[in-house]
């Protein structure tokens, strides 16, 4: 269903709409910039998290632009990404586009779609249609264009974003919008996405000039920090090496495999902390992965959250940026009379494979404490990794408590451990991610179980006792 939120703007010029489903997920969208302003979903522990950045009111959003404009949640265009040079030939004429970076038209220019008020139509039960007509010459682009953005929230926590563009007047123009929502799947409990894990269905990335303008050349990602396809990669591992570069992080155009075959999974991002997984499905050929490398730390959002570099990641499905200057990609962005532009992307949020048999499951706060203690226990040589080694500590009577991964597949390989723990009167608990448990154990691979062992002389005794008491309370 869809409801209108009262009081978003004092003069009523901008409105905010709340889309909800039977799972209790709520997504807020405003007609100012056709942008996503909130995405509220429950994590593995049942705690509600707002996993996109934003501000409380229209005035707050406007004030933020005076500090920095990261395009939070916005529909950007007419053309997403960078166009350079700004002189483009289209429809038999040469047009000069608005520059908002030196020699570059970024995301549609100084006053692109992200700063426009769209008309709104609610289509119950769950669709919101936002429409804007861009006049001929706006930001230098030729032709009069109608853009319709339709948001639909389904029962599987999938936010469908459909862009439809029509040329109302003129011979020909260019159009390539995208949705620029940023995501932090911890709800900013972790201030950056360094610990988020990402996979992208792409084995090639587009080369760029020093000013990050795409050249059209496609380069293999194999053996580089851009290889998200051979196995999921933690953002932080690449950000450490990309920090000193011109992009200051990930800001790369990935050429998706199996493009042109309709809606398919292009990427996913997971948070070991929250247990949330964001899957991106699209019918577009390219995906820009941008880790918010220029977000100002002067921006303070809802709940007093201070944003900053790498606070969130945007996954921007689109035609190839700068395509108007790239012959092999140009046709994908040309809009002509009788030839509408269509684009369909789905952002689906669900839990990672947390098995319902994984009980008791630590909540986010306790999980942080447990993983921190596991890391310290590893340093103190008070830790045994793996199901077999954990079993040995239980049989020897040297285990203080056992930690298991709730996303272990199949979970049955662990289910002897709770029975043995109960037989030996040893506390046990599940955490959401085998990846996070492995990292806490000091290894780069996944770990499905670990046992914190006894040492009477250890400095960790108070922390161990505290964790054991909290585990006991989970069973009450």
N, C-alpha and C positions, 0 to 999 in steps of 0.2 A: 504494500500500500504506500501511498505518498501523502504527506502532510506538508503544509506550509508553516515555517517557523516565523512567529511574529517578532518584530523588533530588530530585524537584521540591519536595516538602515533607517535612520530617523525620518527621512523624507519619503520613504516608500519606493524609491527609484530602483533599489536592488532588493531582491528577495532570496530567501534560502529555503530549499525544499528538502524534506527528509524522506528517503526511500527506506523501507524496512521489509523484512521477511519473517517467516514464522520461527526461524532460528534465533531471532532477536538481534540480528545484525542490522545496523543502521548506517546509511551513507547519506551525507548532506552535500547538496550541490547548490551553487548560486548561479543566477543568470548573469552575474557580472563576470565576464570572461569565461562563462560556461565551465566553471571550475569546481572540482571536488574539494570540499572544505573539511570534511570529517569522514572517517571510516572506522566505526566502532564494532569490534568483534571480540568474542570470548576466546581466551587462550586455553592451553592444555589444562590449566588449573581452575578454569571457570572464571578467571578474572577478566573484566572488560578492559580492552586497550584501544586507544585511538591511535591508529598506526600511520596517519598522514599528518604532516605539519600544517599549521594554520592559526588563525586568529578568531576572536570571539565575534566581532562585529564588522560591518562594512567600513566604519570609520577606522577601526584597527587595521584592516587590510590596507586602506588608503595610506595610513601613517607609515606602514611598513615599506611602501614603495619609495617613500622619501629617504629611507635608509638603504634599502637594497631591494632588487626585484628578481628573485630566483624563479619566478613563474610557478609558484606553488599551486599545484592542482589544475592549472589552466589549460584551456584549449588554445594552442598557439598556431599562428598562421597570419596571412594566407599560406606562407610556406615555412614549415618548421626547419630548424637548423640554419646553417650559414650559406649564404649566396655571395659569391665573389668571383669576378667583378660585379658591381651593382648595376651595370648596364646589361640588360637582357634583350634578346631578340625574340619576339613572339607575336604571332598574328600579323606578320608583315610590317611590324614597327619595332623600333628600339626604344625601350623605356628605361628610365633611371630610377632605381629603387631607393627608398629611404635608408640611410646609413645610421646604424646605432652602435657600431663598432668601426674602427678605422678601416675603410674600404670594404666593409661587410654589412649586409642586411641579415640580421639575426632574428629568427622567429617572427618574421613578418614586419619588422621595422619598429619605429619608436612607439607607434600606437596601433599595435596589431590586435588580433581577436581577443587576446587576454585582457585588454582594457575596455572592451565594448560591452554594452548592455544588450543582452539578447531578449527577445520576446519569449514567453514561456507558455507551454500548454501541457497540462497534466492529462495523461492517458491512463486511467486506472485499468488494471490494478497496480501496475508497477513501472510505468514508463513516464519519463519526463522528456519533452521535446523542446529544445531551445533553438531559436532561429535568429540569424543576423544577416542583413543585406549589406554587403560591402560595395560602396559606390565606385564607379570608374575612376581610376587615378589615386585611390586611397593607398598611401604609402608607396606610390609610384606604380602600383600594379594596374594593368589595363583591364577593362571590362567590368561590368556589374555582376557580382557573384552573390548567390544566396547559399549560406552554409547552415545546414541543420545538424544539430548534435542531439542524439537520442541516448539517454541513460536508462538502463533497465537493470534492476537487481533481481536475480533469480533465487530459487530456494536452495541452491548449492553455494551460496555466497559468491556468486559470479556477478561482477559488475560489467555489463555489456555497454560498450561505447561505440556507437555507430555514427560515422560522419558521412553526410551526403551533400555534395556540392553541385550547384547548377549555374551555368552561365546565362544570365538574364538579358544581357546586352553586350555587344562587342563580338569580334570575330573569334578570338582565342585568348586564353590567358593561362596562368599556371596556378595550381592549387596542390598543397601537400600539408594539411594540418596534422597535428598529433595531440594526444593527451599528455600533459607534463606533470602528472601526479608523482610526488615523491613518497617513498615508503620507508618506514623504520618499524620493523615487525615487533620490536620490544615496546612500542609506544613511548620511545625515548627514555626508557629506563636505562638502556645503554645509549650514551650520547652520540655515538657514531655507528656506522654499519660495518665497522672493521670485522666483527665476528659473524656477520651474515655470510651464508654460503650460497653461491650462485652457480647455475648451469645455464648455458646458452646453446641453442641448436645452430651453431655456426662454426665452420672451420676456416673462414676467411674474414678479414676485417679490411675496411677501406682505408687506404693511405691518406694522410693529410699533409698540408703545408704547415709551416711554422705557426701560422695564425689559426690552425685547426680547421681550415677549409678543406673539405674532401676533394681529392684529385680524380677519383674514379678508378684508380688502380686498386685491385684486390690482392691482399697479401695473406699468406697462410699464417695461422695462429700457433701452429704446432711448435712446442718447445719454448713458448713465450708466456709472460704473465697474462696474455690475452686469451689463453687457451682455457675456455670454460666448458668445452664440449667433451673432451676425453674423460674428464671427471669433474664433479663440482669443486669449485675453488673458493676459498675464503677471501673476501675482498681485501682484508688487511694485509694478506701476503703480497698482493700486487701493489697496494697503495704505498707500501714502504719504499718500493723502487720507483714508482711513478711520481711520487711527491715532488722531486726536483725537476721534473719535466715541465714543458709549457702547459700541459693540460692539468697538472697538479693532482692527477688521479685518473680514474676511468672516465673518458669522454670519447667513446669510440663507436663507430658505425659497423655493426656486425651484419654480414650478408647471410641471411637465414637459409638453411637447407630446405629443400622441398617447397620453395616459394611457388606461388601460382597454383597451389593445390587446395585452396580454401582454408578454412579455419584449422590451425594446428598449433600444438604447443611450441612456443618459441623460446621460453626461458622459465626458470623458477628460481626463487630466492627463499631461503629458510633461515629462521633464527633458532639456534639451539636453546636459547634462554626461554623464549615464549612458547616454543613448539609450533609456531605458526609458519605456514608455507604459502607463498604467493606464486601462483602459476599465471603466466601470460600466454594467451592464445591469440593469434592474429592471422589475417589473410594478406598481410603486407610483406614485402621482400626484405625489409631492413629493420633492425632494432638498435637504437642508440642506448647504451648503458652509461649513465652519467651519475657519478657518486657525489654530486653537490659540492664540487671542488672550490666554489667561489661564494658559498653561502656566508653571509656576514655573521660574526658572533655578536653583533649588536642587535640582532633580531630576537625578540622575546615573544614566544607564542602563548598558546593556551596553557593554563596551569603553571605559568612562570617558567616554561621550558625555554632555555637559551639554545638557539640553534648555532650552527657554525659549519666549518668545512667537514664534509663527509657525514653530516648528521642524518642523511637519508639518501636513498637511491631512486632515480627516475629511470623507467624502462619505457622508451618512446618508440612505439611501432609506427612505421611510416614507409613511404617511398624513399629512395636514396636522396639524402641531402645534396644540394648543389646540382641536382639532376638536370636543371635547365642548361647547364654548361657541360654536361656529360652525355655524349650522343647515345651511348648504350642504355642510359637510364631515363633519358628525356621524355620519352613517350608516356611514362607513368605519371607525370605531373602536368601534362597538357589537358586543359579543360576547354571543350568546344561546345557549341550549341548542339543539343541532341545527344551529347555524350557526357552524362553525369559522372561525377567522381564518387566512389563509394569506398568505405573503409570500415572494417569491423574488428574490434579488439576486445578481449575479455580479460579482466583482472579477477582471478578466482582465489579466494583466501580460505584455506582450511588448515587442519592440524596435520603435522607430520605424522608418520605412521606410529602413533602412540597406541599400543595395544590395550584394549579395555581390561585385559587380565593383569595389567601392570598396576598392582596395588600393594602398598600405599604409594601414591605418586606425590612427590614433593611439589609444593607451589613455587612460584618464581623466587620469592625471597629465600626460602629454605634451600632451594636448589643452588642459589649463589653461594650460600654458606657451605653447603656440602662440597661443591666443586672446589671452593677455595681451600677447604680442609684437606681434600684429596691431594691437591697440588702440594700443600705443605707436608703431608704425610709421605708423599713420594720423595720429597727433598730429605726428610728425616729417615728414610729407609723403613717406613712403617706402612708399606703398601704392597699388596700383591695384585697383579693384573690378570684378568681372564677368569672364566668360569671354573676351569680346572684348579688354578692356583687358589682361588677363593674357597673352593671345596676343601682343599687341603688344610687351609687355616681353620676352617670350621671343625674339621675332624681332629685337629691338634689342640683345639681350644685356645687359639691365639688371635681370634678375630674379635675386634670391638664392635664393628657393624659392617654390613655388606651393602654396596651400591650397585644397582643394575640399570641397564638402559631400556627404557620403555619402547624404543623403536627397533629393538632387536627382532630380526626375522629369520626363522620363526621363533616366536617368544617361548615356545615349548622347550627349547634347549636350555632355558634358564629356570624353568619352573621347579626343578629339583632343589634349587637354592633356597627359596622361601620355606619349603618343607624342612630342609636341613637346618635352616636358621631357627625355625620354631622348635625343632627337636633339641637344639643346643641352647635355646633361650638367648639367641643373638639377634639384635635389631637389624632390620633390612628396609631398604627404601628404593624406589625407582626415580630416576631423573629422565628428562625427556629425550636426550640425544646421546647416542653412542659416540658421535663426533666430539661433542663437548666433553664427555667423560674421558675420551682418549687424550684430548688436549690437556685436561687437568692432570692426567696420569703422566704427562711429559712425553707423549709419543705423537707421531703424525698420523697414525692409523686409528681406526675406530676401536673402542674397547667396550665390550658388552657387560662386563662385571668387574668389580674391584673390591678388595677387602682391606679395610684399615685395621692394622694389627696392633697388638698390645706391646707397650713398652712403659714399664712403671716409672722410668726416669725421664720420660718424655715431657717436653714443655707443652705438648698438645693436649694433655689430659683435660684441662678445663673446657676446651673447644669440643673435644670428643664427647664429654659428658653432656654439654649443651645440645649437641646434635642428637644424641641418643634420646634425651628427654623430649625433644621436638618430634622425633620419629614416633615415640610412644603416643604422643597426643594425636597423631594422624589416625590412630586406630580407635580412638574414643568415639 
